[in-house]
Amino acid sequence: MSRPLSLPDVLALLPLLAVVLLLAGCGYSTTELYPTQYTTVTVPNFVNRSNDRSVELTLREALIKELEQRTPYKAVSGTGLADTQLTGTVVRVSRQLISRDATAGLPQEIEVTVTVDFQWRDLRTGEVIRSYRGLGAAGQFVPNRTVGEFGDDGVRLAVSRLASDIVSRMREDGW
């Protein structure tokens, strides 16, 4: 027959109970962060007004990946299958020299900034759910042979950050 727990026994179990409660409360649900009346999103290629070819394709791929990983929405092809549509324009891709090699004077680090306008629209009603102009993100690269990075590396990094920011702005709180 077991004996009732004494006060020292209960006090000894409190840290264990606290850990269990803490771990149980650590989970979160993405469905609470995003509008729940939608289930699908279609993401056509953004219009590209920059001189960088195919940045819109890289952005579309990054957006679909972010949507699938971070939201309750399913990315689908075609407007006929989707509740909503995420469209936009790549307004600008710019490069800025950050540093030069002190001995040779060659570019050592370059920053690439990709700027977009986007709109998330309910396809059933035509209502704009979210819209943002001039959203930009940057990525850096080292344009030398020893490191082996190219301009595309900076664009990919900027586009990845941009996709994350766009998907964050689709949340209920707009960020």
SEBABA-413817 format. One record per residue: residue in three letters; x, y, z of N, C-alpha, C, O in turn. Coordinates in steps of 0.1 Angstrom, whole numbers, plus 5000, padded with zeros to 4 digits. Each point is the difference from the previous one (the first is absolute). Layout:
BEGIN
ALAXYZXYZXYZXYZ;...
***
This chain:
BEGIN
MET500849885000499250125000500950125000501050015007;SER498650094985500950124999499550105010498950015004;ARG502150075000499750115010499750134993500450024989;PRO498850065018499750134994501350094999501049985008;LEU499050114982501250084998500150105011499050075004;SER502249955001500350105010500350134994500250014987;LEU499950105020500350134995501450004993500150064990;PRO500949885016501349994993500049934987500750034991;ASP498449865009499949934987499350084989500550004989;VAL498550085015499350094991501050114995500050034988;LEU500750035021501050104996501149954991500550074991;ALA499949805011501049944991499549984986500750004991;LEU498049985008499449984987499650134992499850004988;LEU500250115019499750134994500950044988499450044989;PRO501949945012500850034988499749924988499950054989;LEU499849825013499649914989498750044994499850004988;LEU499250045021498750054995500250134992499350014990;ALA501650085014500250124993500649984986499650064991;VAL501349845008500649974987499049944991499950044988;VAL499249875017499049944992499050114995499750004988;LEU499950095020499150114996500750094990499350054990;LEU501949985012500750094991500249934986499750074990;LEU500649815010500149934987498749994993499950014987;ALA499049975020498749994994499650134994499250004990;GLY501350115016499650134995500950064989499750114995;CYS501349825001501050054990499549994986500450084992;GLY498749835005499549994987499150114995499450075009;TYR500649964978499150104995499449954987500449914994;SER498550165003499349954988500050124990499750115003;THR500749864984500050104990498650034996499850114994;THR499349815008498650034996499450115008499150074995;GLU501449965016499550125008500650134995499550105003;LEU501749894990500650124996499550064987500150124997;TYR499349794994499650044987498549994999499449925007;PRO500050164984498650004999499549864997500549934991;THR498550025016499649864999498949974989499749894998;GLN499850224996498949974990500649964986499349974991;TYR502050035008500749964988500749875002500549975011;THR499649954978500849875001501149994989500949935001;THR498950144988500949994988500550134995499250105001;VAL502049904993500550124994500749964987500749905000;THR499150184990500749984987501050124999499750115004;VAL501549864992501150104999500550004985500949924997;PRO498650164995500650014986501350085001500350065010;ASN500549934979501250085000499750155002499050054994;PHE501850025014499950145001500450064987500849954993;VAL498750175004500450084989501450055004500350045011;ASN500749954979501350045003500450134992500150004988;ARG500050115020500450134993501450035002500550114997;SER500349805009501450025002500849954988499449944990;ASN501950085010500849954989500549865003500749944991;ASP499050015020500549865004499049904995498949995004;ARG501649934987499249894994499749895010500949965008;SER498049994992499549895008499950025015499849905007;VAL500450224998499850025014498649975005499749965011;GLU499350064980498649975003499849855001499149965008;LEU501649964985499949855001500549965014499449915006;THR501850144997500649975013499150045012499949935010;LEU499550194988499150055011498749915001499649975011;ARG499949994978498849915000500349875007499249965009;GLU501949984988500449875007500250025015499549925008;ALA501150194996500250035014498750035007499849965012;LEU499350114981498750035007499249875002499449985010;ILE500649934980499349875001500549925012499349945008;LYS502150064993500649935011499650055013499749935009;GLU500450214992499650065013498549985004499749975011;LEU499450044979498649975002499849865005499249985010;GLU501449934984499849865003500649975014499449925008;GLN501750144996500649975013499550085011499949945011;ARG499650184987499750095011498550035002499650065010;THR499649904980498650045001499149884999500449894997;PRO498350125007499149894998499549984986499249914997;TYR501350184994499550004986500749904991501249985002;LYS498149974988500649924990500250084988499150074995;ALA502149934999500350074988499549914988500449894999;VAL498850174992499449934989500350074987500350125000;SER499749814989500250064987498650044994499049925001;GLY500950204994498850044993499050075010499849955011;THR499650154984499050075008498749935002499350025009;GLY500449884982498849925002500049915012498949965004;LEU502350015001500149915011500250075013500049945011;ALA500250204989500550075012498950095005499150054993;ASP500949975021499250105007500650144998499250104998;THR502149915002500750124999501250004990500449904996;GLN500050225001501250014991500950115005499650115005;LEU501749854995501150105004500750044987500749924993;THR499250215004500650054988500950125003499950055011;GLY500949994980500950115003500950044989499949944989;THR500950165013501050054991501350015006500250065011;VAL500849894982501450035005500350134994500250024988;VAL499950085021500250144996501450034996500350074991;ARG500649875018501450044998500949895006499749945010;VAL501550044984501149935005501250095000500450034989;SER500150005022501250095000501249945007499849915009;ARG501350134987501349955006500850125005500050114994;GLN500549875018500850115006501349945006500049905007;LEU501150164989501349965005500150035015499850115004;ILE500549795004500250015014501450035004500450085008;SER500549844986501550015004500849964988499649924991;ARG501750135009501049964990501249945007500250035012;ASP500549894981501249945004501050115001500250084991;ALA500549935021500950125002501249994991500550114997;THR500049785000501249994992499750014985500850074993;ALA498249865002499850004985498950104996499950044988;GLY499350015021498950094997498849944993499150074996;LEU500949795004498949934994498850005009500250005013;PRO498649994982498849985009500249885009500349894995;GLN499550135018500149895010498649955004499949885002;GLU499250214999498649965004499050094994500250125000;ILE498749824995499050084993498749965006499749885003;GLU499450224998498749975005498950024989500150094992;VAL499149815007498950004990498750025007499749935010;THR499550174986498750025006498949984989500150054989;VAL498949875015498949974991498850075006499749985012;THR499650104980498850085005498849964992500149994987;VAL498849985020498749964993498850075005500150065011;ASP498949944981498650045005499349874999500149924990;PHE499050055019499249884999498650025005499750105008;GLN499449814988498650005004499549865002500249914992;TRP499150075019499449875003498550024999499450085007;ARG499949854983498650034997499249875002500449894997;ASP498350135008499049905002499449984986499450104995;LEU500849794998499549984987498549984999499450024990;ARG499949955021498649995000499350135000498950024994;THR501650085014499450135001500750114993499450104997;GLY501949884999500850104994500650095010500850094996;GLU498949905017500550085010501549995002500549885000;VAL500250235002501449995003500249975015499550085008;ILE501149814995500249965014501250085006499950065011;ARG501249944982501250075004500750064988499949954989;SER500750175013500750064989501250085006499950065011;TYR501249944981501250075005500850054989500249934990;ARG500350195011500850064989501450035006500150055011;GLY500949924980501350045004500749915011500850045007;LEU498849834993500649915010501349954994500049954989;GLY501150075019501349964995500749915010499750005012;ALA501249924983500949925008501349994993500150014988;ALA501049975020501350004995500849875002499749935010;GLY501250054982500949885001501450054996500150084991;GLN500949865015501450044997500749884993499649885002;PHE501450164991500949894994501450064998500250125000;VAL500749794999501550034999500449964985500149894997;PRO500150214995500349974985501449984997500650074992;ASN500049825015501449974996500149854998499249925004;ARG501950054990500349864996500249915012499649885000;THR501050175011500449915011498749955007500049895005;VAL499050204997498849965006499049944990499349905004;GLY500750144984499249944990498650045000499249924994;GLU500450195011498650045000499850094988500950074995;PHE497949935000499650084988498950085004499449995011;GLY500250114980498950095003498749925002499150055008;ASP500749844986498849925002499849965015498949995005;ASP502349995002499949965014499450115008499149975009;GLY501250154988499550125007498550014997499250035009;VAL500449954979498650014996499249895007498950035005;ARG501649854995499349895006499850035015498949975005;LEU502150085002499950035014498950115002499249995009;ALA500950124983499050115001498649954997499150045007;VAL500749874983498749954997499549915011498850015003;SER502049915003499649925011499550085011498949975006;ARG501850134998499650095011498750074996499150025008;LEU500850034979498850074996498849905000498950055005;ALA501249834991498949905001499549995014498849995003;SER502250005006499649985015499350125004499049995008;ASP501450134989499350135004498650014994499150045007;ILE500849924980498650004994499149915007498950045004;VAL501549844999499249905007499750055014498949975005;SER502050095002499750065013499050104999499150015009;ARG500950074981499050114998498649944997499050085000;MET500949804997498749944997499249965013498949965000;ARG501850055011499449965013498950095004499850114994;GLU499449855015498850085005500550145005499350104997;ASP501849915010500550135005500850084989500450115003;GLY499749834985500650084990501550005000500750074993;TRP499949865016501549995001500449865003501249975001;
***
